[in-house]
Amino acid sequence: MSDVIRLSISLEKGLAGRLERLRKASGHTNRSEYIRDLIRRRLVEQEWADQHREVVGTITLIYDHHQRQLTDRLLDAQHDHHDQIMATTHVHIAHDRCAEMIMVRGPAGTVRALAERLRRLRGVLHAELSMSTTAAALR
């Protein structure tokens, strides 16, 4: 027996047309898979709204490594959050600029606070938190 349930929905013609255009633009081959992805995205957003919920994410930083003491401050922040940091990747993108990707796991509020702490450091040119999930609630 399949775990798939068929649903029927009613949409205004204009909204259905917009849904179809969004689906095509996304590259999904059918509406069902597109709508499943929309639902999963919303579930992940809800997970991140709960400050205590365990989540997974990536913090991407672009920074000027010539900024005085920035490397030390970045390392201090990461050591302060060693329980949340699963891995880091550091790459040189130019003579004076580096990119660092920090994979994190922990309570949503703690992960957000770490991302904000890193974003505010002088010399960080761009910081982005990519929010994901442990996927425990997506099935």
CORNORNOR-V95484 format. One record per helix or strand. SS is the DSSP state (helix for helix, strand for strand). FROM is the first residue (numbers start at 1). TO is the last residue. If there is no record, write none. Layout:
BEGIN
SS FROM TO
SS FROM TO
END
This chain:
BEGIN
helix 13 26
helix 31 49
strand 54 64
helix 70 80
strand 85 92
strand 97 107
helix 108 119
strand 124 132
END
